[in-house]
Amino acid sequence: PDRFGESGQADEMLEIMRLSAPHIAAAARRAIERK
């Protein structure tokens, strides 16, 4: 979903937006499994 006007600490925002290292690694694993 679209989000507008959220603010917070950088590490909190990365987690909320699923841009932290664990989320990125999980997405990469899912992409590799689909091949």
mmCIF file of the N, C-alpha and C atoms, coordinates in Angstrom:
data_MODEL
# 
_entry.id   MODEL 
# 
loop_
_atom_site.group_PDB 
_atom_site.id 
_atom_site.type_symbol 
_atom_site.label_atom_id 
_atom_site.label_alt_id 
_atom_site.label_comp_id 
_atom_site.label_asym_id 
_atom_site.label_entity_id 
_atom_site.label_seq_id 
_atom_site.pdbx_PDB_ins_code 
_atom_site.Cartn_x 
_atom_site.Cartn_y 
_atom_site.Cartn_z 
_atom_site.occupancy 
_atom_site.B_iso_or_equiv 
_atom_site.pdbx_formal_charge 
_atom_site.auth_seq_id 
_atom_site.auth_comp_id 
_atom_site.auth_asym_id 
_atom_site.auth_atom_id 
_atom_site.pdbx_PDB_model_num 
ATOM 1   N N  . PRO A 1 1  ? 0.827  -1.203  0.000   1.00 0.00 ? 1  PRO A N  1 
ATOM 2   C CA . PRO A 1 1  ? 0.000  0.000   0.000   1.00 0.00 ? 1  PRO A CA 1 
ATOM 3   C C  . PRO A 1 1  ? 0.863  1.254   0.000   1.00 0.00 ? 1  PRO A C  1 
ATOM 4   N N  . ASP A 1 2  ? 0.326  2.302   -0.571  1.00 0.00 ? 2  ASP A N  1 
ATOM 5   C CA . ASP A 1 2  ? 1.029  3.577   -0.581  1.00 0.00 ? 2  ASP A CA 1 
ATOM 6   C C  . ASP A 1 2  ? 1.047  4.153   0.821   1.00 0.00 ? 2  ASP A C  1 
ATOM 7   N N  . ARG A 1 3  ? 2.128  4.863   1.115   1.00 0.00 ? 3  ARG A N  1 
ATOM 8   C CA . ARG A 1 3  ? 2.239  5.512   2.421   1.00 0.00 ? 3  ARG A CA 1 
ATOM 9   C C  . ARG A 1 3  ? 2.656  6.946   2.185   1.00 0.00 ? 3  ARG A C  1 
ATOM 10  N N  . PHE A 1 4  ? 2.161  7.837   3.003   1.00 0.00 ? 4  PHE A N  1 
ATOM 11  C CA . PHE A 1 4  ? 2.485  9.240   2.827   1.00 0.00 ? 4  PHE A CA 1 
ATOM 12  C C  . PHE A 1 4  ? 2.803  9.860   4.168   1.00 0.00 ? 4  PHE A C  1 
ATOM 13  N N  . GLY A 1 5  ? 3.906  10.561  4.231   1.00 0.00 ? 5  GLY A N  1 
ATOM 14  C CA . GLY A 1 5  ? 4.233  11.370  5.389   1.00 0.00 ? 5  GLY A CA 1 
ATOM 15  C C  . GLY A 1 5  ? 4.709  10.623  6.614   1.00 0.00 ? 5  GLY A C  1 
ATOM 16  N N  . GLU A 1 6  ? 5.232  9.423   6.454   1.00 0.00 ? 6  GLU A N  1 
ATOM 17  C CA . GLU A 1 6  ? 5.766  8.726   7.626   1.00 0.00 ? 6  GLU A CA 1 
ATOM 18  C C  . GLU A 1 6  ? 7.149  9.267   7.935   1.00 0.00 ? 6  GLU A C  1 
ATOM 19  N N  . SER A 1 7  ? 7.468  9.305   9.210   1.00 0.00 ? 7  SER A N  1 
ATOM 20  C CA . SER A 1 7  ? 8.802  9.744   9.610   1.00 0.00 ? 7  SER A CA 1 
ATOM 21  C C  . SER A 1 7  ? 9.249  8.921   10.805  1.00 0.00 ? 7  SER A C  1 
ATOM 22  N N  . GLY A 1 8  ? 10.546 8.925   11.023  1.00 0.00 ? 8  GLY A N  1 
ATOM 23  C CA . GLY A 1 8  ? 11.104 8.178   12.135  1.00 0.00 ? 8  GLY A CA 1 
ATOM 24  C C  . GLY A 1 8  ? 12.596 8.030   11.961  1.00 0.00 ? 8  GLY A C  1 
ATOM 25  N N  . GLN A 1 9  ? 13.196 7.258   12.836  1.00 0.00 ? 9  GLN A N  1 
ATOM 26  C CA . GLN A 1 9  ? 14.625 6.978   12.737  1.00 0.00 ? 9  GLN A CA 1 
ATOM 27  C C  . GLN A 1 9  ? 14.879 6.148   11.478  1.00 0.00 ? 9  GLN A C  1 
ATOM 28  N N  . ALA A 1 10 ? 16.061 6.300   10.913  1.00 0.00 ? 10 ALA A N  1 
ATOM 29  C CA . ALA A 1 10 ? 16.384 5.614   9.658   1.00 0.00 ? 10 ALA A CA 1 
ATOM 30  C C  . ALA A 1 10 ? 16.212 4.102   9.776   1.00 0.00 ? 10 ALA A C  1 
ATOM 31  N N  . ASP A 1 11 ? 16.731 3.505   10.844  1.00 0.00 ? 11 ASP A N  1 
ATOM 32  C CA . ASP A 1 11 ? 16.630 2.047   10.977  1.00 0.00 ? 11 ASP A CA 1 
ATOM 33  C C  . ASP A 1 11 ? 15.181 1.592   11.132  1.00 0.00 ? 11 ASP A C  1 
ATOM 34  N N  . GLU A 1 12 ? 14.363 2.389   11.803  1.00 0.00 ? 12 GLU A N  1 
ATOM 35  C CA . GLU A 1 12 ? 12.947 2.053   11.947  1.00 0.00 ? 12 GLU A CA 1 
ATOM 36  C C  . GLU A 1 12 ? 12.235 2.121   10.598  1.00 0.00 ? 12 GLU A C  1 
ATOM 37  N N  . MET A 1 13 ? 12.554 3.140   9.821   1.00 0.00 ? 13 MET A N  1 
ATOM 38  C CA . MET A 1 13 ? 11.907 3.298   8.524   1.00 0.00 ? 13 MET A CA 1 
ATOM 39  C C  . MET A 1 13 ? 12.312 2.181   7.564   1.00 0.00 ? 13 MET A C  1 
ATOM 40  N N  . LEU A 1 14 ? 13.577 1.774   7.604   1.00 0.00 ? 14 LEU A N  1 
ATOM 41  C CA . LEU A 1 14 ? 14.019 0.664   6.754   1.00 0.00 ? 14 LEU A CA 1 
ATOM 42  C C  . LEU A 1 14 ? 13.244 -0.602  7.093   1.00 0.00 ? 14 LEU A C  1 
ATOM 43  N N  . GLU A 1 15 ? 13.011 -0.834  8.365   1.00 0.00 ? 15 GLU A N  1 
ATOM 44  C CA . GLU A 1 15 ? 12.262 -2.021  8.796   1.00 0.00 ? 15 GLU A CA 1 
ATOM 45  C C  . GLU A 1 15 ? 10.798 -1.916  8.357   1.00 0.00 ? 15 GLU A C  1 
ATOM 46  N N  . ILE A 1 16 ? 10.187 -0.764  8.553   1.00 0.00 ? 16 ILE A N  1 
ATOM 47  C CA . ILE A 1 16 ? 8.782  -0.566  8.176   1.00 0.00 ? 16 ILE A CA 1 
ATOM 48  C C  . ILE A 1 16 ? 8.592  -0.763  6.676   1.00 0.00 ? 16 ILE A C  1 
ATOM 49  N N  . MET A 1 17 ? 9.532  -0.241  5.885   1.00 0.00 ? 17 MET A N  1 
ATOM 50  C CA . MET A 1 17 ? 9.431  -0.325  4.426   1.00 0.00 ? 17 MET A CA 1 
ATOM 51  C C  . MET A 1 17 ? 10.014 -1.624  3.869   1.00 0.00 ? 17 MET A C  1 
ATOM 52  N N  . ARG A 1 18 ? 10.424 -2.512  4.761   1.00 0.00 ? 18 ARG A N  1 
ATOM 53  C CA . ARG A 1 18 ? 10.998 -3.812  4.381   1.00 0.00 ? 18 ARG A CA 1 
ATOM 54  C C  . ARG A 1 18 ? 12.246 -3.653  3.519   1.00 0.00 ? 18 ARG A C  1 
ATOM 55  N N  . LEU A 1 19 ? 13.091 -2.702  3.883   1.00 0.00 ? 19 LEU A N  1 
ATOM 56  C CA . LEU A 1 19 ? 14.338 -2.468  3.162   1.00 0.00 ? 19 LEU A CA 1 
ATOM 57  C C  . LEU A 1 19 ? 15.555 -2.810  4.005   1.00 0.00 ? 19 LEU A C  1 
ATOM 58  N N  . SER A 1 20 ? 15.345 -3.492  5.119   1.00 0.00 ? 20 SER A N  1 
ATOM 59  C CA . SER A 1 20 ? 16.475 -3.901  5.955   1.00 0.00 ? 20 SER A CA 1 
ATOM 60  C C  . SER A 1 20 ? 17.135 -5.132  5.334   1.00 0.00 ? 20 SER A C  1 
ATOM 61  N N  . ALA A 1 21 ? 18.355 -5.417  5.740   1.00 0.00 ? 21 ALA A N  1 
ATOM 62  C CA . ALA A 1 21 ? 19.113 -6.532  5.167   1.00 0.00 ? 21 ALA A CA 1 
ATOM 63  C C  . ALA A 1 21 ? 18.358 -7.865  5.223   1.00 0.00 ? 21 ALA A C  1 
ATOM 64  N N  . PRO A 1 22 ? 17.737 -8.233  6.352   1.00 0.00 ? 22 PRO A N  1 
ATOM 65  C CA . PRO A 1 22 ? 17.012 -9.515  6.373   1.00 0.00 ? 22 PRO A CA 1 
ATOM 66  C C  . PRO A 1 22 ? 15.866 -9.577  5.357   1.00 0.00 ? 22 PRO A C  1 
ATOM 67  N N  . HIS A 1 23 ? 15.150 -8.475  5.174   1.00 0.00 ? 23 HIS A N  1 
ATOM 68  C CA . HIS A 1 23 ? 14.056 -8.463  4.201   1.00 0.00 ? 23 HIS A CA 1 
ATOM 69  C C  . HIS A 1 23 ? 14.591 -8.588  2.779   1.00 0.00 ? 23 HIS A C  1 
ATOM 70  N N  . ILE A 1 24 ? 15.686 -7.891  2.490   1.00 0.00 ? 24 ILE A N  1 
ATOM 71  C CA . ILE A 1 24 ? 16.273 -7.958  1.151   1.00 0.00 ? 24 ILE A CA 1 
ATOM 72  C C  . ILE A 1 24 ? 16.794 -9.366  0.879   1.00 0.00 ? 24 ILE A C  1 
ATOM 73  N N  . ALA A 1 25 ? 17.447 -9.973  1.862   1.00 0.00 ? 25 ALA A N  1 
ATOM 74  C CA . ALA A 1 25 ? 17.964 -11.335 1.691   1.00 0.00 ? 25 ALA A CA 1 
ATOM 75  C C  . ALA A 1 25 ? 16.823 -12.320 1.452   1.00 0.00 ? 25 ALA A C  1 
ATOM 76  N N  . ALA A 1 26 ? 15.741 -12.176 2.180   1.00 0.00 ? 26 ALA A N  1 
ATOM 77  C CA . ALA A 1 26 ? 14.594 -13.071 2.003   1.00 0.00 ? 26 ALA A CA 1 
ATOM 78  C C  . ALA A 1 26 ? 13.992 -12.903 0.607   1.00 0.00 ? 26 ALA A C  1 
ATOM 79  N N  . ALA A 1 27 ? 13.909 -11.671 0.128   1.00 0.00 ? 27 ALA A N  1 
ATOM 80  C CA . ALA A 1 27 ? 13.379 -11.430 -1.216  1.00 0.00 ? 27 ALA A CA 1 
ATOM 81  C C  . ALA A 1 27 ? 14.293 -12.044 -2.270  1.00 0.00 ? 27 ALA A C  1 
ATOM 82  N N  . ALA A 1 28 ? 15.593 -11.949 -2.068  1.00 0.00 ? 28 ALA A N  1 
ATOM 83  C CA . ALA A 1 28 ? 16.544 -12.550 -3.007  1.00 0.00 ? 28 ALA A CA 1 
ATOM 84  C C  . ALA A 1 28 ? 16.395 -14.066 -3.018  1.00 0.00 ? 28 ALA A C  1 
ATOM 85  N N  . ARG A 1 29 ? 16.244 -14.671 -1.843  1.00 0.00 ? 29 ARG A N  1 
ATOM 86  C CA . ARG A 1 29 ? 16.053 -16.122 -1.776  1.00 0.00 ? 29 ARG A CA 1 
ATOM 87  C C  . ARG A 1 29 ? 14.778 -16.541 -2.512  1.00 0.00 ? 29 ARG A C  1 
ATOM 88  N N  . ARG A 1 30 ? 13.697 -15.784 -2.317  1.00 0.00 ? 30 ARG A N  1 
ATOM 89  C CA . ARG A 1 30 ? 12.442 -16.108 -3.013  1.00 0.00 ? 30 ARG A CA 1 
ATOM 90  C C  . ARG A 1 30 ? 12.620 -15.998 -4.524  1.00 0.00 ? 30 ARG A C  1 
ATOM 91  N N  . ALA A 1 31 ? 13.339 -14.976 -4.977  1.00 0.00 ? 31 ALA A N  1 
ATOM 92  C CA . ALA A 1 31 ? 13.562 -14.798 -6.414  1.00 0.00 ? 31 ALA A CA 1 
ATOM 93  C C  . ALA A 1 31 ? 14.383 -15.948 -6.984  1.00 0.00 ? 31 ALA A C  1 
ATOM 94  N N  . ILE A 1 32 ? 15.396 -16.381 -6.254  1.00 0.00 ? 32 ILE A N  1 
ATOM 95  C CA . ILE A 1 32 ? 16.235 -17.484 -6.718  1.00 0.00 ? 32 ILE A CA 1 
ATOM 96  C C  . ILE A 1 32 ? 15.434 -18.780 -6.771  1.00 0.00 ? 32 ILE A C  1 
ATOM 97  N N  . GLU A 1 33 ? 14.567 -19.002 -5.795  1.00 0.00 ? 33 GLU A N  1 
ATOM 98  C CA . GLU A 1 33 ? 13.753 -20.218 -5.768  1.00 0.00 ? 33 GLU A CA 1 
ATOM 99  C C  . GLU A 1 33 ? 12.783 -20.284 -6.945  1.00 0.00 ? 33 GLU A C  1 
ATOM 100 N N  . ARG A 1 34 ? 12.362 -19.133 -7.452  1.00 0.00 ? 34 ARG A N  1 
ATOM 101 C CA . ARG A 1 34 ? 11.414 -19.098 -8.565  1.00 0.00 ? 34 ARG A CA 1 
ATOM 102 C C  . ARG A 1 34 ? 12.055 -19.480 -9.894  1.00 0.00 ? 34 ARG A C  1 
ATOM 103 N N  . LYS A 1 35 ? 13.367 -19.368 -9.991  1.00 0.00 ? 35 LYS A N  1 
ATOM 104 C CA . LYS A 1 35 ? 14.046 -19.668 -11.263 1.00 0.00 ? 35 LYS A CA 1 
ATOM 105 C C  . LYS A 1 35 ? 14.044 -21.132 -11.568 1.00 0.00 ? 35 LYS A C  1 
# 
